[in-house]
Amino acid sequence: MNAVQDNSVEQFDAIVIGGGPAGAIAAQDLAKAGRKVMLLDKAGRIKPCGGAIPPRLIRDFDIPNEVICAKIRSARMVAPSHKAVDMPIENGFVGMVDRDVFDEFLRERAQAAGAQRRTGMFETFSRDEDGLCAIEYFDKAAKRIVRVRARFIVGADGANSAVAAQALPPAGRAPFVFAYHEIVKAPETRPDSQTDPTRCDVYYQGAISPDFYGWVFPHGDKMSIGVGSAKKGFSLRKAVAQLRNQANLSECETIRCEGAPLPLYPAKRWENGRDVVLAGDAAGVVAPASGEGIYYAMATGRLAAEAVDEALRTGDCRALATARKRFMKEHGRIFFVLWVMQTFWYKSDWRRERFVSLCRDPDVQRLTWESYMNKALVKRDPMAHIRVFFKDLGHIFGLART
């Protein structure tokens, strides 16, 4: 709905709504490009997240060592039978971050680049008579509604994006997993401990999650213990309690608890063809099977910023569509592969058992880590792919030992 223009209202080139990794990167990049940008974020929200960041993220987004709270050198996959398979990382590590620290670091860096930070809850989207979009947000500290205008909006406000609901055409709901985790104080390392400060543990057990997985991830002096599931009625809190008991972490002090929906496939449309583009969870870029979202969120934030900058430079709003096109060109295939993998291997404990057994294979381990660390399917060494294919068939038909 069009509203009468108010020239006294503050105006920006772009307003980024949502201060998670996607929104913070979008605001930072737009500010560095010389654009007048506002970053709107609601205070006190921390997303449930294992906190893993691959080397490519650290390189691409210049993440300093002091933000990384742990360095992971291996992963342990735990089957329904409780058999475990270790997958060591050769010549590298996976960084771990605590989201309350990491997200605030990104927001502060965006502000240092020139973005204007505001704290408030997004309320409404509209357009003025001159065609510029306007938003209203509730400033809790001032206890009032604030109205601001911009040529473009970046909606990075999470899986249940209010920006998308108001500014984009209705779209089908993407598949969701609901995640819940508890941040606990890490126990002292003991010889008999089931945890390792340099290892991520992933539990593929139907009792822990009937359609996804559970995790125990080290965060330095803390740990993230969590579960994801899309099954209606499944108790995530009870599953986390069971996981804590199984990992001998029941007695650890609980620091905080968080839950949220995770969209597991990119939305079919990220822009409205005029003045709004989505990024991060609002765009649906949490990877199936792994549940990884930080790298993909930051990548979409950067792509959204580039699309908005091009639209501002050329006056052609069709540039907004390039964000999704470029993302899917680089990452669409791996999202499809991961979706097929989740759909097949996570279907039953029989299949989970064989999936974990398959993870023992050196070719599987090398291809998995190379793809994860660099965020791309490995194209070299075609013989390794062929070997994995036939080993896969052996596990699918029960011909391989578990």
C-alpha positions in Angstrom: 0.0 0.0 0.0 1.4 3.4 -0.9 1.7 6.1 1.8 2.1 9.8 1.5 5.8 10.9 1.4 7.2 12.4 4.5 10.4 14.3 3.8 11.3 14.5 7.5 11.8 10.8 7.7 15.4 9.5 7.6 16.3 8.0 4.3 18.9 5.3 3.4 20.2 3.7 0.3 19.5 0.3 1.9 18.1 -1.0 5.2 19.2 -4.5 6.3 16.7 -6.1 8.6 18.3 -8.8 10.8 21.8 -8.7 12.4 22.9 -12.3 12.2 25.8 -13.3 9.9 23.9 -12.7 6.7 22.6 -9.3 7.7 25.9 -8.1 9.2 27.9 -9.1 6.1 25.3 -7.4 3.8 25.5 -4.2 5.9 29.2 -4.3 6.0 29.7 -4.8 2.3 27.2 -2.1 1.4 28.8 0.4 3.8 32.3 -0.4 2.3 30.8 0.2 -1.1 30.0 3.8 0.0 26.3 3.2 0.5 24.2 4.8 3.3 23.0 1.7 5.1 21.1 1.0 8.3 21.4 -2.4 10.1 18.3 -3.1 12.2 18.5 -5.9 14.8 16.5 -7.0 17.8 18.6 -7.4 20.9 19.1 -10.5 22.9 18.4 -13.2 20.2 21.0 -16.0 19.8 20.3 -18.6 17.2 20.8 -22.3 18.2 23.8 -23.4 16.3 26.7 -25.9 16.6 28.9 -23.0 15.6 31.2 -24.7 13.0 32.9 -22.5 10.4 35.0 -24.0 7.6 38.3 -22.7 6.4 36.7 -21.1 3.3 34.5 -18.9 5.6 37.5 -17.9 7.6 39.4 -16.9 4.4 36.5 -15.3 2.5 35.3 -13.2 5.4 38.6 -12.5 7.2 37.7 -14.0 10.6 40.4 -13.3 13.1 41.8 -16.1 15.3 40.5 -14.5 18.5 36.9 -15.0 17.5 37.4 -18.8 17.1 36.8 -20.5 20.5 38.0 -24.0 19.4 39.7 -25.7 16.5 38.4 -29.1 15.5 40.8 -31.7 14.2 38.3 -34.6 13.8 34.6 -35.7 13.9 33.2 -38.8 15.4 30.1 -40.4 14.0 28.0 -42.5 16.4 25.7 -45.2 15.0 22.5 -46.5 16.6 24.5 -49.5 17.8 26.8 -47.0 19.6 29.7 -48.0 17.3 31.7 -44.9 16.6 33.8 -43.9 13.5 36.4 -41.2 13.8 37.0 -39.0 10.7 40.3 -37.1 11.2 40.9 -33.8 9.4 44.3 -33.8 7.6 46.2 -30.6 7.1 43.7 -28.2 8.6 40.9 -27.6 11.1 37.3 -26.5 11.4 36.8 -23.4 13.5 34.1 -23.3 16.2 32.4 -20.0 17.3 30.0 -19.1 20.0 27.2 -17.3 18.3 26.6 -14.6 20.9 30.3 -13.5 20.5 30.6 -14.2 16.8 27.4 -12.3 15.7 28.2 -9.3 17.8 31.7 -9.2 16.3 30.2 -9.1 12.8 27.7 -6.4 13.7 30.5 -4.2 15.3 32.6 -4.7 12.1 29.7 -3.6 10.0 29.3 -0.5 12.1 33.0 0.2 11.9 32.7 0.1 8.1 30.0 2.8 8.2 26.7 1.0 8.7 24.3 2.7 11.2 23.1 0.2 13.8 19.6 0.4 15.3 18.0 -1.9 17.8 14.3 -2.6 17.3 11.7 -5.0 16.1 10.6 -4.8 12.5 6.9 -4.1 12.2 5.6 -3.1 8.8 6.7 -2.6 5.2 5.1 -0.1 2.8 5.9 2.3 -0.1 5.6 6.1 -0.3 4.1 8.0 -3.3 7.6 8.6 -4.7 8.2 4.8 -4.9 10.6 4.5 -2.1 9.9 1.7 0.4 9.5 2.5 4.1 9.6 0.4 7.2 8.4 0.9 10.7 10.1 -0.7 13.7 9.5 -0.7 17.4 12.3 1.0 19.5 11.9 -0.7 22.8 14.3 1.6 24.6 12.4 4.7 23.4 9.1 2.9 23.6 8.0 4.2 20.2 7.5 3.3 16.6 10.2 4.7 14.2 9.7 5.1 10.5 12.6 5.1 8.0 12.8 5.0 4.2 15.2 3.3 1.7 15.6 2.5 -1.9 16.1 -1.2 -1.1 15.6 -3.6 1.7 17.6 -6.7 2.6 15.5 -9.1 4.6 17.8 -11.2 6.8 15.4 -11.7 9.6 15.4 -15.5 9.9 13.4 -18.5 8.8 10.0 -17.0 9.6 10.9 -13.8 7.9 8.4 -11.0 8.4 10.0 -9.1 5.6 9.3 -12.0 3.2 5.8 -12.4 4.4 5.0 -8.7 3.8 7.1 -7.8 0.7 7.3 -11.0 -1.4 4.6 -12.9 -3.3 3.3 -15.9 -1.3 5.5 -19.0 -1.8 5.3 -22.6 -0.8 6.8 -23.4 2.6 10.3 -24.9 2.4 11.0 -28.1 4.5 12.0 -27.2 8.0 14.0 -28.9 10.8 13.5 -27.5 14.3 16.7 -27.3 16.3 17.2 -27.0 20.0 20.5 -26.9 21.9 21.9 -26.2 25.3 25.1 -24.4 25.9 26.8 -26.0 28.9 30.0 -25.5 30.8 32.6 -27.9 29.5 33.7 -30.7 31.8 37.4 -31.2 32.8 39.1 -33.4 30.3 39.7 -36.9 31.8 41.2 -40.1 30.4 37.8 -41.8 30.5 35.9 -38.8 29.0 33.6 -39.4 26.0 34.3 -35.9 24.8 37.3 -34.3 23.2 37.9 -30.5 23.0 39.2 -30.9 19.4 36.5 -33.3 18.2 32.8 -32.8 17.1 30.6 -35.8 18.0 27.5 -36.4 15.7 24.9 -38.9 16.8 22.9 -40.7 14.1 20.4 -42.5 16.3 16.7 -42.7 15.9 16.1 -42.3 19.6 18.1 -39.0 19.5 16.5 -37.8 16.3 14.1 -39.8 14.1 15.0 -37.8 10.9 18.1 -35.7 11.6 20.9 -36.0 14.1 22.2 -34.9 17.5 25.5 -33.2 18.2 28.0 -32.5 20.9 30.3 -29.7 19.8 33.2 -28.2 21.8 33.3 -24.4 22.3 36.4 -24.0 24.3 35.3 -23.7 27.9 31.7 -24.4 26.8 29.9 -27.0 24.7 26.9 -27.1 22.4 24.6 -30.1 22.9 21.7 -30.2 20.4 19.2 -32.0 18.3 17.2 -31.3 15.2 14.0 -32.9 13.9 11.1 -32.1 11.6 8.9 -34.8 13.2 5.8 -33.2 14.8 5.4 -34.0 18.4 9.0 -35.2 18.9 10.4 -33.7 22.1 13.7 -32.0 21.4 14.3 -31.2 25.0 13.9 -34.8 26.1 16.2 -35.9 23.3 18.9 -33.4 24.4 18.5 -34.7 28.0 19.0 -38.2 26.7 22.0 -37.1 24.6 23.6 -35.4 27.6 23.1 -38.5 29.7 24.6 -40.7 26.9 27.6 -38.4 26.6 28.1 -38.2 30.4 27.3 -34.5 30.4 24.1 -34.4 32.5 25.9 -32.9 35.5 27.4 -30.0 33.5 26.1 -26.5 34.3 23.6 -25.2 31.7 24.4 -21.7 30.6 21.6 -21.1 28.2 19.0 -22.9 26.0 17.9 -21.9 22.5 15.6 -23.2 19.8 14.6 -22.2 16.2 13.4 -23.5 12.9 16.0 -24.2 10.2 14.8 -24.1 6.5 16.6 -26.9 4.7 16.5 -25.8 1.0 16.8 -22.5 -0.8 13.5 -20.6 -1.3 12.4 -20.5 -4.9 12.4 -16.7 -4.9 14.5 -14.3 -2.9 13.3 -10.9 -4.3 10.1 -9.1 -5.2 11.3 -7.7 -8.5 11.4 -4.2 -7.2 13.1 -3.3 -3.9 13.5 -6.3 -1.6 16.0 -9.2 -1.5 16.4 -11.9 1.1 19.5 -13.5 2.6 20.4 -16.1 5.2 17.7 -18.2 6.8 15.1 -16.0 5.2 16.4 -17.3 1.9 16.4 -20.9 3.2 20.1 -21.6 2.9 20.7 -24.1 5.6 22.3 -27.2 4.1 20.3 -30.4 4.3 21.9 -33.4 6.0 24.5 -31.3 7.8 22.3 -28.4 9.0 25.2 -26.1 8.3 24.2 -22.5 7.7 26.8 -19.9 8.8 28.9 -20.0 5.7 25.9 -20.1 3.4 24.2 -17.2 5.3 27.3 -15.0 5.0 27.6 -15.9 1.3 24.0 -14.9 0.6 24.6 -11.6 2.6 27.5 -10.8 0.3 25.5 -11.7 -2.8 22.5 -9.6 -1.6 24.8 -6.6 -1.0 26.3 -7.0 -4.5 22.9 -7.2 -6.0 21.6 -4.1 -4.2 24.8 -2.2 -5.0 24.4 -3.0 -8.7 20.7 -2.0 -8.6 21.6 1.3 -7.0 24.4 1.9 -9.6 22.3 1.0 -12.7 18.8 1.8 -11.5 17.8 -1.7 -12.8 16.0 -3.6 -10.0 16.4 -6.8 -12.0 19.8 -7.0 -10.5 18.2 -8.2 -7.3 17.6 -11.6 -8.9 21.3 -12.2 -9.4 21.8 -13.0 -5.8 19.9 -16.3 -6.0 21.1 -17.1 -9.5 24.7 -16.8 -8.4 24.2 -18.7 -5.2 22.5 -21.7 -6.9 25.1 -21.8 -9.7 27.8 -22.3 -7.1 26.0 -24.2 -4.4 22.8 -25.6 -5.8 24.2 -29.0 -6.8 25.7 -29.7 -3.3 22.3 -28.7 -1.7 20.6 -31.3 -4.0 23.2 -34.0 -3.1 22.8 -33.3 0.6 19.0 -33.4 0.4 19.1 -36.8 -1.4 21.6 -38.0 1.2 19.4 -36.9 4.1 16.2 -38.3 2.6 17.8 -41.7 2.0 20.3 -42.3 4.9 18.4 -40.7 7.7 15.2 -42.8 7.1 15.8 -45.6 9.6 18.4 -46.9 12.1 19.2 -49.7 9.7 20.3 -47.1 7.1 22.0 -44.9 9.7 24.1 -47.9 10.8 25.3 -48.4 7.3 25.9 -44.7 6.7 28.2 -44.5 9.8 30.0 -47.6 8.6 30.5 -46.1 5.2 32.2 -43.1 7.0 35.1 -45.4 7.8 36.2 -45.5 4.2 39.3 -43.3 3.5 37.8 -42.1 0.1 34.6 -41.1 1.8 36.5 -39.2 4.5 38.8 -37.4 2.1 36.0 -36.4 -0.3 33.7 -35.3 2.6 36.3 -33.1 4.2 37.6 -31.5 1.0 34.0 -30.7 -0.1 33.1 -29.3 3.4 36.3 -27.3 3.9 36.1 -25.6 0.5 32.3 -25.5 0.1 32.3 -27.3 -3.3 32.0 -30.8 -4.6 35.4 -32.3 -5.3 35.8 -32.7 -9.1 39.3 -34.2 -9.2 40.2 -37.8 -8.6 37.2 -39.4 -10.5 38.3 -42.9 -9.5 37.7 -42.0 -5.8 34.1 -41.1 -6.7 33.6 -44.4 -8.6 35.0 -46.3 -5.6 32.6 -44.5 -3.3 29.7 -45.2 -5.6 30.2 -48.9 -5.5 30.8 -48.9 -1.8 27.6 -47.0 -1.4 25.7 -49.6 -3.3 27.2 -52.3 -1.1 25.9 -50.6 2.0 22.5 -49.8 0.5 22.0 -53.5 -0.4 23.5 -54.8 2.9 26.5 -56.4 1.2 29.0 -54.5 3.2 29.9 -55.2 6.8 28.9 -52.7 9.5 
